[in-house]
């Protein structure tokens, strides 16, 4: 079975990581998603964040944080997810848009609210010293 290949934005504020709930989903995910044909990581992620949170990412601050692999959640055609995680500064007023119903900042104690790949990204952010207790 194929894996789902996606990009995600890791945004940390106050030692907590941003997560979003997409319409009809039971768990939280990271902002981001699948690349459209011909899109590179920057183009895909900046488009997804614009669609989901009405924000513009800053190209000059765009950095790869790492790649995580996790079981796919709520994706019947895929067993696993490969999620390339990036950080970037942003401009604009954050608002839930498109398919996103809400956004929240989560910490280590909120792992049970996260889809497996988002939980793996939380671990990645912690390993890079971005989270606080």
Secondary structure as UniProt FT lines:
FT   STRAND          3..9
FT   STRAND          12..13
FT   TURN            14..15
FT   STRAND          16..22
FT   TURN            23..24
FT   STRAND          28..29
FT   STRAND          32..34
FT   TURN            37..38
FT   HELIX           41..53
FT   STRAND          56..57
FT   HELIX           59..61
FT   STRAND          63..71
FT   TURN            76..77
FT   STRAND          80..87
FT   STRAND          90..91
FT   TURN            98..99
FT   STRAND          100..106
FT   HELIX           108..113
FT   HELIX           116..127
FT   TURN            128..129
//
